[in-house]
């Protein structure tokens, strides 16, 4: 499925491209050390995104958002992937934003959603645990009633921006099932240990030891709300991956056109042209599946979950191949900071393992469509 952008989407794409090219450091330029304890809200880029309406783009109008569809959000995600933006747009604006919108209309959820749309908050989802197998219901963190409130015990690991975020959406198992709790980053009984990740983002391990939260911290059972929000986020991550793969292809093609060997540019050698064509085919297959999944989600098509897994599988597979070929075709320079190729490769690896890797989603696709052929996996 190839998709032409609408006029509004072209204007949106141009605005985001203009901002990141003028205000965001180029991928190969120094960006300073990553501070694992920084709150994403304090980032000047996060505030700029809020001012441009990007954070509230896909959020409901009732919460101060623009109510745009997922295809519009994917236009933004592609550009952010191309520029290697490290602000948690995928986690906060997309995953947590959609989760808050789908949960029961609790006052605290609606208040946080409004703050998110305005750029005053950047919540992160604390779901992954050490034993996690990418299944959303595989949760061992426990929440028990204690008087008028709740007490949380357990651990979460590899939570993006988890050390600095002021608002955490924590999944924990209750007597009724897995629920989502809003936990303040400064809550007693919460210990956070952050470190810089290979993809330029910060990650944290969280420990809840008798962490007390009020009764209204429980925003409702995760259930279908988390499942659907995760699928929307997976599609958004695929859009980011497509942008990153496009950047790798552009950089590699440019390098082969410039670098000379035996008196002529490397691009003149047919064997290297074939490699570029293979990279292009994988990129376009990934882009096609991403748009198909995004369109299905926006239309409320029940095949959304299956297509999200198809796209996640293909982007994981394609990202690994395109990344390896980009490094190889750049020679020893492929992993230097000056080129930025290595940064894209590391981010593609991180995207693959977020919310289930390619292997997980191939199996999930087969479970969701046991009688179907693999027609969605070109």
C-alpha positions in Angstrom: 0.0 0.0 0.0 1.5 3.3 -1.1 0.0 6.4 0.3 0.2 10.0 -0.9 0.1 12.7 1.9 -2.8 15.0 2.0 -2.2 18.8 1.7 -2.5 19.2 5.4 -0.1 16.3 6.0 2.4 17.8 3.6 2.2 21.1 5.5 2.7 19.2 8.8 5.6 17.3 7.4 7.2 20.5 6.2 6.8 22.2 9.6 8.3 19.3 11.5 11.2 19.0 9.0 11.9 22.7 9.2 12.0 22.7 13.0 14.3 19.7 13.4 16.7 20.8 10.6 17.0 24.3 12.1 16.8 23.7 15.9 17.8 20.1 16.5 21.5 19.0 16.3 22.3 17.0 13.2 22.5 13.2 13.8 26.3 13.2 13.4 26.9 16.3 15.6 27.6 16.2 19.4 24.5 16.4 21.5 25.9 16.4 25.0 25.8 13.8 27.6 22.4 12.2 28.3 21.1 13.0 31.8 19.2 10.0 33.0 17.5 12.0 35.8 16.2 14.8 33.6 12.4 15.3 33.3 11.5 15.4 29.6 9.2 18.3 30.3 12.2 20.5 31.0 13.5 20.0 27.4 13.2 23.1 25.2 12.3 20.8 22.3 9.4 19.3 24.2 8.0 22.7 24.9 8.5 23.6 21.2 6.6 20.5 20.2 3.8 21.5 22.5 3.7 25.0 21.1 3.5 23.6 17.5 0.6 21.4 18.6 2.5 18.2 18.0 2.1 16.7 21.4 -1.7 17.1 21.4 -2.0 16.2 17.7 -3.5 12.7 18.3 -5.2 13.4 21.7 -8.9 13.9 22.0 -10.3 17.5 21.6 -12.1 17.1 24.9 -8.6 17.1 26.6 -7.3 20.0 24.7 -5.8 17.9 21.8 -6.5 18.2 18.1 -8.2 14.9 17.6 -6.1 14.0 14.5 -5.9 10.4 13.2 -3.0 8.0 13.6 -1.8 8.7 10.0 -1.1 12.3 10.9 0.8 11.2 14.0 2.9 8.8 11.8 3.8 11.7 9.5 5.4 13.4 12.6 7.0 10.1 13.8 8.7 9.6 10.4 10.3 13.0 10.6 11.4 12.5 14.2 12.9 9.2 13.3 14.8 10.7 10.4 16.3 13.4 12.7 16.9 11.0 15.6 14.9 13.0 18.1 15.2 11.6 21.6 12.3 13.3 23.3 9.7 10.7 24.4 7.1 11.5 21.7 6.3 7.9 21.2 6.1 7.0 24.9 4.3 10.1 26.3 2.3 11.7 23.5 1.3 8.4 21.7 1.4 5.4 24.1 0.5 7.1 27.3 -1.7 9.7 25.7 -3.8 7.0 24.0 -3.9 4.9 27.1 -5.1 7.8 29.2 -7.8 8.5 26.6 -9.0 4.9 26.6 -9.1 4.3 30.3 -12.2 5.2 32.3 -12.7 8.9 32.6 -11.2 9.3 36.0 -10.5 12.9 37.1 -6.8 12.3 37.5 -6.5 10.7 34.1 -8.3 13.5 32.4 -6.2 16.1 34.3 -3.0 14.4 33.3 -4.2 14.1 29.7 -4.9 17.9 29.6 -1.4 18.6 31.0 0.2 16.4 28.4 -1.6 18.1 25.6 -0.3 21.5 26.9 3.3 20.2 27.3 3.2 20.4 31.1 3.6 16.7 31.6 5.4 13.8 29.9 4.2 10.6 31.5 5.9 7.3 30.8 4.6 3.8 31.0 6.3 1.5 33.6 5.3 -1.9 32.4 8.3 -4.0 31.4 9.6 -6.5 34.1 12.8 -8.6 34.2 11.0 -11.8 33.2 8.8 -10.1 30.6 8.2 -11.9 27.3 6.5 -9.0 25.6 3.1 -10.2 26.7 1.1 -7.3 28.1 -0.6 -9.4 30.8 2.6 -10.9 32.1 2.8 -8.6 35.2 4.1 -9.6 38.7 4.1 -6.2 40.3 1.4 -6.4 42.9 -1.1 -3.8 44.2 -3.1 -4.4 47.3 -5.7 -2.4 49.2 -4.5 -0.6 52.3 -7.2 1.4 54.0 -8.3 4.2 51.6 -5.4 3.6 49.3 -3.1 1.1 47.6 0.3 -0.3 48.2 2.6 -1.4 45.3 5.3 -3.9 45.5 7.5 -5.1 42.6 10.0 -4.0 40.1 10.1 -2.6 36.5 13.1 -2.6 34.3 14.4 -0.7 31.2 11.8 2.0 31.5 12.6 4.8 29.0 12.9 8.2 30.7 11.8 6.4 33.9 14.4 8.0 36.2 13.3 11.6 35.5 9.6 11.5 34.6 7.4 13.2 37.2 4.4 10.9 36.3 4.5 7.2 35.9 1.7 5.0 34.6 2.5 1.7 36.4 0.9 -1.6 35.6 0.3 -3.8 38.7 -1.8 -6.9 39.4 -4.8 -6.5 41.6 -7.5 -9.1 42.7 -9.5 -8.0 39.7 -6.7 -8.1 37.1 -3.9 -5.9 35.8 -4.6 -2.2 36.5 -2.9 1.0 35.7 -1.8 3.2 38.5 -0.7 6.9 38.4 2.4 7.2 40.6 4.3 10.4 41.4 7.9 10.2 40.6 8.7 11.4 44.1 6.5 8.8 45.9 7.8 7.2 49.0 8.7 3.6 48.5 9.8 4.2 44.9 13.5 3.8 44.1 14.8 4.7 40.6 18.2 4.0 39.1 18.8 5.6 35.7 21.4 5.2 33.0 22.1 6.4 29.5 21.0 4.0 26.8 22.9 3.1 23.6 20.2 4.8 21.5 20.7 8.2 23.1 17.7 7.9 25.5 17.8 7.4 29.2 16.4 4.2 30.8 15.7 3.2 34.4 15.0 0.3 36.7 12.3 1.0 39.2 11.7 -0.7 42.6 8.4 -0.4 44.5 8.8 -1.4 48.1 5.6 -0.7 50.0 4.9 2.3 47.8 1.7 3.9 49.0 -0.6 5.7 46.6 -4.1 7.2 47.1 -7.3 5.4 46.1 -7.8 7.6 43.0 -4.3 6.6 41.7 -5.9 3.5 40.2 -7.1 4.6 36.8 -8.8 1.4 35.8 -8.1 -2.1 34.5 -5.5 -2.2 31.7 -7.3 -4.7 29.5 -8.2 -3.6 26.1 -7.2 0.0 26.8 -3.5 -1.0 27.1 -3.7 -3.6 24.3 -5.1 -1.0 21.8 -2.8 1.8 23.0 0.2 -0.6 22.6 -0.8 -1.4 19.0 -1.1 2.3 18.1 2.3 2.9 19.7 3.8 -0.1 17.7 2.5 1.5 14.5 4.0 4.8 15.5 7.3 3.1 16.3 7.2 1.6 12.8 6.8 5.1 11.4 9.8 6.2 13.4 11.8 3.2 12.1 10.8 4.0 8.5 12.2 7.6 9.0 15.4 6.2 10.4 15.8 3.6 7.6 15.2 6.4 5.1 18.0 8.4 6.7 20.3 5.4 6.5 19.5 4.8 2.8 20.1 8.5 2.0 23.4 8.6 3.9 24.6 5.4 2.3 23.7 6.4 -1.2 25.3 9.8 -0.7 28.5 8.2 0.6 28.7 5.8 -2.4 28.2 8.7 -4.8 31.1 10.6 -3.2 33.7 8.0 -2.2 35.9 7.0 -5.2 37.8 3.7 -5.8 39.7 2.7 -8.9 39.0 6.1 -10.4 35.3 6.2 -10.2 32.5 6.6 -7.5 31.6 3.4 -5.6 28.0 3.9 -6.8 29.2 3.0 -10.3 29.8 -0.6 -9.2 26.8 -2.8 -10.1 27.2 -5.1 -7.0 26.8 -2.1 -4.7 23.8 -0.8 -6.7 22.2 -4.2 -6.1 22.7 -3.8 -2.4 21.1 -0.3 -2.4 18.1 -1.7 -4.3 17.7 -4.5 -1.8 17.7 -1.9 1.0 15.2 0.2 -0.9 12.8 -2.7 -1.4 12.8 -3.5 2.3 12.3 0.1 3.2 9.3 0.5 0.9 7.8 -2.8 2.1 8.1 -1.5 5.7 6.6 1.9 4.7 3.7 0.2 2.9 2.8 -2.0 5.9 3.1 0.9 8.3 0.7 3.0 6.3 -1.7 0.0 5.9 -1.7 -0.6 9.7 -2.1 3.1 10.5 -5.0 3.4 8.1 -6.7 0.3 9.6 -6.3 1.7 13.1 -7.7 5.1 12.1 -10.7 3.4 10.4 -11.4 1.2 13.4 -10.7 -1.9 11.4 -10.7 -5.0 13.6 -7.6 -6.2 11.7 -5.6 -3.4 13.3 -3.8 -5.7 15.9 -2.8 -8.2 13.2 -1.5 -5.5 10.9 0.4 -3.8 13.7 2.2 -7.0 14.3 2.8 -7.5 10.6 4.3 -4.0 10.4 6.4 -4.4 13.5 7.8 -7.7 12.2 8.7 -6.2 8.8 10.3 -3.1 10.3 12.3 -5.2 12.7 13.6 -7.4 10.0 14.2 -4.6 7.5 15.9 -2.3 10.1 18.4 -5.0 11.0 19.3 -5.6 7.3 19.4 -2.0 6.3 21.5 -1.1 9.4 24.0 -3.8 8.7 24.3 -2.9 5.1 24.7 0.8 5.9 27.6 0.1 8.2 29.2 -2.3 5.8 28.9 0.1 2.8 30.4 2.9 4.8 33.4 0.8 5.7 35.0 1.5 9.1 33.4 5.0 9.2 30.0 3.5 9.6 30.1 3.5 13.4 31.8 6.9 13.9 29.9 9.7 15.7 30.6 12.0 12.8 28.4 10.1 10.4 25.6 9.2 12.7 24.9 5.9 11.0 25.6 4.0 14.2 23.1 6.1 16.1 20.3 5.1 13.7 21.3 1.5 13.8 21.2 1.5 17.6 17.8 3.2 17.7 16.4 0.7 15.2 17.6 -2.1 17.5 15.9 -0.4 20.4 12.6 0.0 18.4 12.7 -3.6 17.5 12.8 -4.7 21.1 10.2 -2.2 22.3 6.7 -3.7 22.8 7.8 -7.0 21.3 10.5 -7.8 18.8 10.2 -9.2 15.3 10.1 -12.8 16.4 7.3 -12.1 19.0 5.2 -10.3 16.4 5.6 -12.9 13.7 4.2 -15.4 16.3 1.5 -13.0 17.3 0.5 -12.4 13.7 0.1 -16.1 13.2 -2.0 -16.4 16.4 -4.3 -13.5 15.3 -4.8 -15.0 11.8 -4.6 -18.8 12.2 -6.6 -19.4 9.0 -5.0 -16.6 6.9 -1.9 -16.7 4.7 1.0 -14.5 5.3 -0.2 -12.1 2.6 0.5 -9.1 4.8 4.2 -10.0 5.1 5.8 -9.1 1.8 
